[in-house]
Amino acid sequence: MREIYQQITGRLLSQSEVVGAVGQNTTYDEATDQYAIRPGQLDENDPYPGIVLALPTIVYDDDLGGVARYAKATLETRCLSLDLNLAWSLREAIAYDDGEPDDGNGLHGYSAGGILACQLQSDTEDTFEFGDDSDRLLFVVTSVYQLEIDEGEL
């Protein structure tokens, strides 16, 4: 799973629209680590907007032992922002970068290395209140992608 997170994060960092929109945490020395794109949850000092990646399911095809394993995985990208429009803009940047649907510029239609296909399946929108007695809201737009993976190529 670590390789999938690394490959998806690398893809997002190659997309100019994503890099231009996502927050940066300058406490990290490595430039690519500064962007608020993380598996599982954002780091404590990450600013908004941010992207959280999750792989809730991976289903492996049965095959012979010692042979590369093929799998289908569900990837969730969660765009977190204090502004709803910015959360949706970040979702668009992730899916399509500066291109059009199905042109492969963004995550939708991406295939490289061990990721054979990446297709956007659905989106949901949620709103959460901060627990700090403020009137701030956190907006989360979650996109679900279906990945086809060849683990032998990751």
Secondary structure, DSSP 8 states (H G I E B T S, - for coil): -HHHHHHHHHHHHT-HHHHHHS-B-TT-SSGGGSBSEEESS--TT--SSEEEEEEEEEEE----TTS--EEEEEEEEEEEESSHHHHHHHHHHHHHTTS-TTSSSSSTT--BTTEEEEEEEEEEEEEEE-SSSS--EEEEEEEEEEEEEEGGG-
